[in-house]
Amino acid sequence: MTDMPELHAAEWLNAARPLALADFRGRVLAIEVFQMLCPGCVMHGLPQAGRIAQTFDSADVAVIGLHSVFEHHAANSREALAAFLHEWRIRFPVAIDAPGNGPLPRTMEAWQLQGTPTLVLIDREGRMRARHFGQVSDLALGAEIMALVGEDRS
């Protein structure tokens, strides 16, 4: 278990206001880190995030996306992302990762992520409890989320 460095969002889509990790305290938070031009993200990661949002009670589990671009920057504009989210009917809030000082976006670097798709699970207390790079089965992930939901809140 590690305390989470803050999410560094340049902008939010599908959100009425900028969000912070603290906004989700008291709930398990699933963060799907993706690029819209990543086949694994489109075929597996984002649909799985949508299933998490549909399956679990929003009082217990929140889902957000983090568009973290480290390649093909020109094709991954804010406007293209907004159209992508609309066309694919992705309704959960999505942060656009802030550019970093090097090749990696700020949050991706701070969280030491390997690439996309990555699913990060944060417990009710705001600690990173899992970081899954690549595809993870729905059954295993559901069990992992339920274990976090069922943890004592004290």
Accessible surface in RSA format (square Angstrom, percent):
REM  Atomic radii and reference values for relative SASA: ProtOr
REM  Chains: A
REM  Algorithm: Lee & Richards
REM  Probe-radius: 1.40
REM  Slices: 20
REM RES _ NUM      All-atoms   Total-Side   Main-Chain    Non-polar    All polar
REM                ABS   REL    ABS   REL    ABS   REL    ABS   REL    ABS   REL
RES MET A   1   150.29  77.8  79.46  52.6  70.84 168.7  81.02  68.9  69.27  91.8
RES THR A   2    82.60  58.7  77.12  78.2   5.48  13.1  74.28  99.8   8.32  12.6
RES ASP A   3   120.18  84.2 101.91 101.4  18.27  43.2  35.21  82.9  84.96  84.7
RES MET A   4    26.22  13.6   2.44   1.6  23.78  56.6   2.88   2.4  23.34  30.9
RES PRO A   5    58.71  42.8  45.22  41.2  13.49  49.0  57.98  47.9   0.73   4.6
RES GLU A   6    76.29  43.8  68.04  51.5   8.25  19.6  47.28  91.5  29.00  23.7
RES LEU A   7    12.43   6.9   1.45   1.0  10.98  27.6   1.45   1.0  10.98  29.5
RES HIS A   8    44.11  24.1  38.91  27.0   5.21  13.3  24.45  25.2  19.66  22.9
RES ALA A   9    35.95  33.1   4.59   7.1  31.36  71.3   4.59   6.5  31.36  83.1
RES ALA A  10    66.11  60.8  26.18  40.4  39.93  90.8  34.88  49.1  31.23  82.7
RES GLU A  11    67.49  38.7  59.90  45.3   7.58  18.0  29.81  57.7  37.67  30.8
RES TRP A  12    26.76  10.7   9.87   4.8  16.89  39.7   8.05   4.3  18.71  30.4
RES LEU A  13    13.43   7.5  11.03   7.9   2.39   6.0  13.43   9.4   0.00   0.0
RES ASN A  14    69.70  48.1  31.63  30.6  38.07  91.7  19.23  46.3  50.48  48.8
RES ALA A  15    32.93  30.3   1.50   2.3  31.44  71.5   9.85  13.9  23.08  61.1
RES ALA A  16   118.00 108.5  64.50  99.5  53.50 121.7  77.05 108.5  40.96 108.5
RES ARG A  17   132.50  55.6 126.56  64.5   5.94  14.1  64.22  87.8  68.28  41.4
RES PRO A  18   105.63  77.0  97.74  89.1   7.89  28.7  97.97  80.9   7.66  47.6
RES LEU A  19    33.93  18.9  20.38  14.6  13.54  34.0  21.76  15.3  12.17  32.7
RES ALA A  20    36.83  33.9  35.92  55.4   0.91   2.1  36.63  51.6   0.20   0.5
RES LEU A  21    19.57  10.9  14.84  10.6   4.73  11.9  14.91  10.5   4.66  12.5
RES ALA A  22    71.15  65.4  56.13  86.6  15.03  34.2  57.89  81.5  13.27  35.1
RES ASP A  23    59.37  41.6  31.82  31.7  27.55  65.1  12.74  30.0  46.63  46.5
RES PHE A  24    16.34   8.2  14.91   9.2   1.43   3.7  15.60   9.5   0.73   2.1
RES ARG A  25   146.32  61.4 122.45  62.4  23.87  56.8  38.54  52.7 107.78  65.3
RES GLY A  26    35.59  43.9   0.00   N/A  35.59  43.9  31.10  85.4   4.49  10.0
RES ARG A  27    66.59  28.0  65.61  33.4   0.99   2.3  14.53  19.9  52.06  31.6
RES VAL A  28     0.00   0.0   0.00   0.0   0.00   0.0   0.00   0.0   0.00   0.0
RES LEU A  29     2.16   1.2   2.16   1.5   0.00   0.0   2.16   1.5   0.00   0.0
RES ALA A  30     0.08   0.1   0.08   0.1   0.00   0.0   0.08   0.1   0.00   0.0
RES ILE A  31     0.00   0.0   0.00   0.0   0.00   0.0   0.00   0.0   0.00   0.0
RES GLU A  32     2.39   1.4   2.35   1.8   0.04   0.1   0.00   0.0   2.39   1.9
RES VAL A  33     0.00   0.0   0.00   0.0   0.00   0.0   0.00   0.0   0.00   0.0
RES PHE A  34     0.00   0.0   0.00   0.0   0.00   0.0   0.00   0.0   0.00   0.0
RES GLN A  35     4.84   2.7   4.84   3.5   0.00   0.0   1.58   3.4   3.27   2.5
RES MET A  36    14.39   7.5   8.19   5.4   6.20  14.8   3.28   2.8  11.11  14.7
RES LEU A  37    94.13  52.4  69.31  49.6  24.82  62.4  74.87  52.6  19.26  51.8
RES CYS A  38    17.91  13.5  12.83  14.3   5.07  11.9   8.73  22.1   9.17   9.9
RES PRO A  39    96.74  70.5  90.08  82.1   6.66  24.2  96.52  79.7   0.22   1.4
RES GLY A  40    23.68  29.2   0.00   N/A  23.68  29.2  18.48  50.7   5.20  11.6
RES CYS A  41     0.00   0.0   0.00   0.0   0.00   0.0   0.00   0.0   0.00   0.0
RES VAL A  42    28.87  19.0  24.96  22.6   3.90   9.4  25.50  22.2   3.37   9.1
RES MET A  43   128.89  66.7 105.97  70.1  22.93  54.6  88.18  75.0  40.72  53.9
RES HIS A  44    63.63  34.8  60.24  41.9   3.38   8.7  41.70  43.0  21.93  25.5
RES GLY A  45     5.69   7.0   0.00   N/A   5.69   7.0   5.69  15.6   0.00   0.0
RES LEU A  46     9.15   5.1   5.60   4.0   3.55   8.9   6.06   4.3   3.09   8.3
RES PRO A  47    51.54  37.6  37.87  34.5  13.66  49.7  49.21  40.6   2.32  14.4
RES GLN A  48    12.95   7.2  12.95   9.5   0.00   0.0   2.95   6.3   9.99   7.6
RES ALA A  49     0.50   0.5   0.32   0.5   0.18   0.4   0.33   0.5   0.17   0.5
RES GLY A  50    21.27  26.2   0.00   N/A  21.27  26.2  21.04  57.7   0.23   0.5
RES ARG A  51   103.48  43.4 102.30  52.1   1.18   2.8  60.75  83.0  42.73  25.9
RES ILE A  52     8.69   4.9   6.99   5.2   1.70   4.1   8.23   5.9   0.46   1.2
RES ALA A  53    47.67  43.8  25.83  39.9  21.85  49.7  30.14  42.4  17.54  46.5
RES GLN A  54   158.32  88.5 121.70  88.9  36.62  87.2  45.94  97.8 112.39  85.2
RES THR A  55   101.39  72.1  67.92  68.9  33.46  79.8  53.94  72.5  47.44  71.7
RES PHE A  56    32.38  16.2  22.75  14.1   9.63  25.0  25.64  15.5   6.74  19.3
RES ASP A  57    90.76  63.6  72.86  72.5  17.90  42.3  31.64  74.5  59.12  59.0
RES SER A  58    78.83  66.6  73.41  98.0   5.42  12.5  39.11  83.3  39.72  55.6
RES ALA A  59    69.02  63.5  50.24  77.5  18.77  42.7  59.31  83.5   9.71  25.7
RES ASP A  60    36.45  25.5  36.45  36.3   0.00   0.0   1.82   4.3  34.63  34.5
RES VAL A  61     5.15   3.4   0.47   0.4   4.68  11.3   0.47   0.4   4.68  12.7
RES ALA A  62     8.56   7.9   3.91   6.0   4.64  10.6   8.56  12.0   0.00   0.0
RES VAL A  63    10.91   7.2   1.77   1.6   9.14  22.0   1.77   1.5   9.14  24.8
RES ILE A  64     0.64   0.4   0.64   0.5   0.00   0.0   0.64   0.5   0.00   0.0
RES GLY A  65     0.00   0.0   0.00   N/A   0.00   0.0   0.00   0.0   0.00   0.0
RES LEU A  66     0.00   0.0   0.00   0.0   0.00   0.0   0.00   0.0   0.00   0.0
RES HIS A  67     1.92   1.0   1.23   0.9   0.69   1.8   0.00   0.0   1.92   2.2
RES SER A  68     0.00   0.0   0.00   0.0   0.00   0.0   0.00   0.0   0.00   0.0
RES VAL A  69    19.60  12.9  14.66  13.3   4.94  11.9  14.66  12.7   4.94  13.4
RES PHE A  70    60.97  30.5  44.01  27.3  16.96  44.1  44.01  26.7  16.96  48.5
RES GLU A  71    79.76  45.8  74.62  56.5   5.13  12.2  21.65  41.9  58.11  47.4
RES HIS A  72   120.51  65.9 100.06  69.6  20.44  52.3  68.32  70.4  52.19  60.7
RES HIS A  73   115.05  62.9 101.65  70.7  13.40  34.3  74.98  77.3  40.07  46.6
RES ALA A  74   103.17  94.9  69.26 106.9  33.91  77.1  82.06 115.6  21.11  55.9
RES ALA A  75    55.12  50.7  36.13  55.8  18.99  43.2  47.97  67.6   7.15  18.9
RES ASN A  76    14.59  10.1   1.20   1.2  13.39  32.2   0.34   0.8  14.25  13.8
RES SER A  77    43.64  36.9  34.44  46.0   9.20  21.2  33.90  72.2   9.75  13.7
RES ARG A  78    97.05  40.7  88.91  45.3   8.15  19.4  33.51  45.8  63.54  38.5
RES GLU A  79   119.07  68.4 111.57  84.4   7.50  17.9  65.96 127.6  53.11  43.4
RES ALA A  80    38.82  35.7  26.03  40.2  12.78  29.1  34.58  48.7   4.24  11.2
RES LEU A  81     0.66   0.4   0.66   0.5   0.00   0.0   0.66   0.5   0.00   0.0
RES ALA A  82    34.07  31.3  26.30  40.6   7.77  17.7  28.59  40.3   5.48  14.5
RES ALA A  83    55.73  51.2  47.53  73.4   8.20  18.7  55.03  77.5   0.70   1.9
RES PHE A  84    24.80  12.4  19.29  11.9   5.51  14.3  24.01  14.6   0.79   2.3
RES LEU A  85     4.24   2.4   4.00   2.9   0.25   0.6   4.10   2.9   0.15   0.4
RES HIS A  86   128.84  70.4 118.41  82.3  10.43  26.7  76.33  78.7  52.52  61.1
RES GLU A  87   117.95  67.7 102.75  77.7  15.20  36.2  37.90  73.3  80.05  65.4
RES TRP A  88   142.89  57.3 122.81  59.4  20.08  47.2 110.27  58.8  32.62  52.9
RES ARG A  89   172.42  72.4 157.05  80.1  15.36  36.6  45.23  61.8 127.19  77.1
RES ILE A  90    17.60  10.0  11.81   8.8   5.79  13.9  14.61  10.5   2.99   8.1
RES ARG A  91   164.67  69.1 145.95  74.4  18.71  44.6  76.53 104.6  88.13  53.4
RES PHE A  92    21.05  10.5  14.42   8.9   6.63  17.3  19.80  12.0   1.25   3.6
RES PRO A  93    32.01  23.3  32.01  29.2   0.00   0.0  32.01  26.4   0.00   0.0
RES VAL A  94     0.00   0.0   0.00   0.0   0.00   0.0   0.00   0.0   0.00   0.0
RES ALA A  95     0.00   0.0   0.00   0.0   0.00   0.0   0.00   0.0   0.00   0.0
RES ILE A  96    29.86  17.0  29.86  22.2   0.00   0.0  29.86  21.5   0.00   0.0
RES ASP A  97    10.02   7.0   0.00   0.0  10.02  23.7   0.00   0.0  10.02  10.0
RES ALA A  98    14.11  13.0  14.11  21.8   0.00   0.0  14.11  19.9   0.00   0.0
RES PRO A  99   111.31  81.1  91.79  83.7  19.52  71.0  99.43  82.1  11.88  73.8
RES GLY A 100    22.07  27.2   0.00   N/A  22.07  27.2   1.67   4.6  20.40  45.7
RES ASN A 101   167.84 115.7 126.48 122.2  41.35  99.6  38.19  91.9 129.65 125.3
RES GLY A 102    44.24  54.6   0.00   N/A  44.24  54.6  26.88  73.8  17.36  38.9
RES PRO A 103   115.48  84.2  97.72  89.1  17.76  64.6 110.77  91.5   4.71  29.3
RES LEU A 104    64.20  35.8  63.00  45.1   1.19   3.0  63.80  44.8   0.39   1.1
RES PRO A 105     5.85   4.3   4.54   4.1   1.31   4.8   5.30   4.4   0.54   3.4
RES ARG A 106   119.37  50.1 116.82  59.6   2.55   6.1  27.73  37.9  91.65  55.5
RES THR A 107     0.00   0.0   0.00   0.0   0.00   0.0   0.00   0.0   0.00   0.0
RES MET A 108     1.42   0.7   1.31   0.9   0.11   0.3   0.00   0.0   1.42   1.9
RES GLU A 109    94.88  54.5  87.55  66.2   7.33  17.4  28.55  55.2  66.34  54.2
RES ALA A 110    40.06  36.8  16.09  24.8  23.96  54.5  28.19  39.7  11.87  31.4
RES TRP A 111     4.15   1.7   0.00   0.0   4.15   9.7   3.81   2.0   0.34   0.6
RES GLN A 112   138.94  77.7 119.82  87.6  19.11  45.5  38.01  80.9 100.93  76.5
RES LEU A 113    11.78   6.6   0.00   0.0  11.78  29.6   0.24   0.2  11.54  31.0
RES GLN A 114   145.30  81.3 105.80  77.3  39.50  94.1  40.24  85.6 105.07  79.7
RES GLY A 115     4.44   5.5   0.00   N/A   4.44   5.5   4.44  12.2   0.00   0.0
RES THR A 116    18.56  13.2   1.78   1.8  16.78  40.0   0.00   0.0  18.56  28.1
RES PRO A 117    15.04  11.0  15.04  13.7   0.00   0.0  15.04  12.4   0.00   0.0
RES THR A 118     0.89   0.6   0.69   0.7   0.20   0.5   0.84   1.1   0.05   0.1
RES LEU A 119     5.45   3.0   4.62   3.3   0.83   2.1   4.62   3.2   0.83   2.2
RES VAL A 120     0.00   0.0   0.00   0.0   0.00   0.0   0.00   0.0   0.00   0.0
RES LEU A 121     0.00   0.0   0.00   0.0   0.00   0.0   0.00   0.0   0.00   0.0
RES ILE A 122     4.91   2.8   4.91   3.7   0.00   0.0   4.91   3.5   0.00   0.0
RES ASP A 123     3.73   2.6   2.12   2.1   1.61   3.8   2.12   5.0   1.61   1.6
RES ARG A 124    14.67   6.2  12.14   6.2   2.53   6.0   9.93  13.6   4.74   2.9
RES GLU A 125    80.44  46.2  74.88  56.7   5.56  13.2  25.00  48.4  55.43  45.3
RES GLY A 126    12.18  15.0   0.00   N/A  12.18  15.0   7.58  20.8   4.60  10.3
RES ARG A 127    72.26  30.3  72.26  36.8   0.00   0.0  18.69  25.5  53.57  32.5
RES MET A 128    18.53   9.6  14.85   9.8   3.67   8.7   7.11   6.0  11.41  15.1
RES ARG A 129    76.76  32.2  43.62  22.2  33.14  78.9   8.04  11.0  68.72  41.6
RES ALA A 130    12.53  11.5   3.58   5.5   8.95  20.4  12.45  17.5   0.07   0.2
RES ARG A 131   111.56  46.8  82.38  42.0  29.18  69.5  12.44  17.0  99.12  60.1
RES HIS A 132    48.23  26.4  44.81  31.1   3.42   8.7  32.60  33.6  15.63  18.2
RES PHE A 133   102.86  51.5  74.79  46.3  28.07  73.0  74.79  45.3  28.07  80.3
RES GLY A 134    27.05  33.4   0.00   N/A  27.05  33.4  19.88  54.6   7.17  16.1
RES GLN A 135   130.59  73.0  91.90  67.2  38.69  92.1  33.39  71.1  97.20  73.7
RES VAL A 136    25.87  17.0  17.47  15.8   8.40  20.2  22.17  19.3   3.70  10.0
RES SER A 137    66.18  55.9  50.07  66.8  16.11  37.1  52.45 111.7  13.73  19.2
RES ASP A 138    69.43  48.6  56.88  56.6  12.55  29.7  36.47  85.8  32.96  32.9
RES LEU A 139   156.20  87.0 148.87 106.5   7.33  18.4 153.44 107.8   2.77   7.5
RES ALA A 140    55.85  51.4  42.90  66.2  12.95  29.5  51.32  72.3   4.53  12.0
RES LEU A 141     2.39   1.3   2.39   1.7   0.00   0.0   2.39   1.7   0.00   0.0
RES GLY A 142    20.38  25.1   0.00   N/A  20.38  25.1  19.87  54.5   0.51   1.1
RES ALA A 143    66.19  60.9  50.92  78.6  15.27  34.7  59.00  83.1   7.19  19.0
RES GLU A 144    53.16  30.5  46.00  34.8   7.16  17.1  30.94  59.8  22.23  18.1
RES ILE A 145     0.34   0.2   0.34   0.3   0.00   0.0   0.34   0.2   0.00   0.0
RES MET A 146   104.34  54.0 100.53  66.5   3.81   9.1  88.95  75.6  15.39  20.4
RES ALA A 147    65.44  60.2  47.98  74.0  17.47  39.7  60.67  85.4   4.77  12.6
RES LEU A 148     8.93   5.0   8.28   5.9   0.65   1.6   8.28   5.8   0.65   1.7
RES VAL A 149    22.30  14.7  16.21  14.7   6.09  14.7  16.21  14.1   6.09  16.5
RES GLY A 150    62.32  76.9   0.00   N/A  62.32  76.9  33.08  90.8  29.24  65.5
RES GLU A 151    64.66  37.1  54.06  40.9  10.60  25.2  36.50  70.6  28.16  23.0
RES ASP A 152   120.33  84.3  87.41  87.0  32.92  77.9  45.39 106.8  74.94  74.7
RES ARG A 153   146.51  61.5 125.70  64.1  20.81  49.5  55.53  75.9  90.98  55.1
RES SER A 154   126.95 107.3  60.37  80.6  66.58 153.4  80.44 171.3  46.51  65.2
END  Absolute sums over single chains surface
CHAIN  1 A     7981.6       6077.6       1904.0       4492.7       3488.9
END  Absolute sums over all chains
TOTAL          7981.6       6077.6       1904.0       4492.7       3488.9
